[in-house]
Amino acid sequence: MAVGKEIRGKIKSVENTKKITKAMEMVAASKMRKAQERMRAARPYADKIRNITAHLAEANPEYKSPYMRTGGTAKAVGFIVVTTDKGLCGGLNTNILRALTQKMKDVQAAGGSIQAVAIGNKGYGFLTRISANVISHATQLGDAPQLEKLIGPVKVMLDAFVEGRLDAVHLCYTKFVNTMKQEPVVEQLLPLAATRLEQSAAEKKQYGWDYIYEPDAPTVIDDLLTRYVEALVFQGVAENMASEQSARMVAMKAATDNAGTLIGELKLIYNKTRQAAITKELSEIVSGAAAISG
């Protein structure tokens, strides 16, 4: 029964794997709920800054912030790439890196140059392998991202844009739609589109007062826009983390289900093999008995 022993060993191995994937599924489900709460909690902060900045910009139409400058073709483009630090989350990283690769090819085909900031181990490893110009990176953010860890790497990209060394900056992350669906997004972060600072009638009424500036309006507006851009990046990281835990939960559930199916198939093969061996032994006994009596 050497074959039967080998099959029993395979069944035991798959059962151990099933226990691990089931545990990872439950852990991911718990982390997913917390990640979704952090993602939703980050939205009011960005909305409040956006409304105040929009009101200030409308009150000072003579000043045009560097973050909102308009120009011609973007020859030098920066990418802030948000991925996960860990794997086992399905095609989450593959999808966003595929979208990033296509966008980078378009920029290079137009004769442009590329700089990148990597947030997450998977994106940093990918950009390193393709020999991209990675000017800064942030990894090992943990389950709860901290804005302090993101400001440094992102500021390198913002300073390059303000100084004119970059014509545009794109943010690449995975947007959380629901537990079963996450969308890769490559959106323009800088220059800020005018539509980002549009206000509804209710918002204009809510922020209908004037401000006293210290030291002056341009400095205040630029600082607020910097905080707003940082908030957009943080929101992208929070969305990506919620997507990561959702994708990992789904992937581990699929792995657990597949392990259960495989165990069933192996048990069936084992039983068939064992029955065949028993039948063979019985046939040999009957044949021997018949030969002796005959």
C-alpha positions, 0 to 999 in steps of 0.5 A: 500500500505504498501508493495509499500511504503517499495519497494519505500524505498528500491529503494531510498536507492539503488539510494543513494548507486549508487550515492556514488559508481559512485562518488567513481569510478570517484575519483578512475579513477582520482587517478589511472592516477596520481598513474600510472604516479608516478609508471612510474616516479620511474623506471628510478631512480632504473634503473640508480642505478642498472646500476651504481652498476653493473658497480662498482661490475664488476670493483671490482670482488674481493669484494662480498657484503652481499646483494649478498651472496649465501648460502644453504637452507633459514631457516629464511625468511623475508617478506615485505608485501605491501597492501592497507590502505583502502578496497573497491578494489575488491580481490586485498588484498585477492589475495596477502595475499593468495599468501603470506600465501602459501609461508609462509606455504612452509617456515614453512613446511621446518622448517624455521622461519618467520619475516614480515614487513607490509606496509599498514593497511590490511596486518598489520591487517592480519599478526596480526590476524595470530600471525605472527612475525611483526618486523615493519610496515608502514601505512597511506601512503596516495595517494603519497608514500614517500620514507622517510616513508618506509626507517625505516621499510625496514631498520630493515629487511635489517639490519637483513639480513646483520647481518645474522639473515635472510637468504632471504627476499621476497617482496610481492605486486600487480603488475600493468599490465593494468587497468583491470589486476593486478597480485599478486607477491611474489619475492625474494628481497635478496640475490640479484640475479646476473641477476638483475645486468646484463647489456646489451652491450649498458649499459656497453658501456654507463658506460664504465668509472672508478670511484674514491672511497671515502672512499673505493669501498666496502662502496660505493657498499654497500650503492648503493645496499642499495639504490637500494633495497629501490628503489625496495621496493618503486617501489613495493609500487608504483605498488601496489597503481596503482593497488589499484586505478585500482581495486577500479575503476573497483569494483565501476563501477561493484557496480554502474552497479549492483545498476542500475540493482537492481533499475530496478528490484525493480521498476518492482516489485513496478509497478506490486504490484501497478497494482495488488492493482488497479486491486483488487480495480476495481474488488471490485467496479464492484462486489459491483455495480453488487450486488446493481443493481442485 
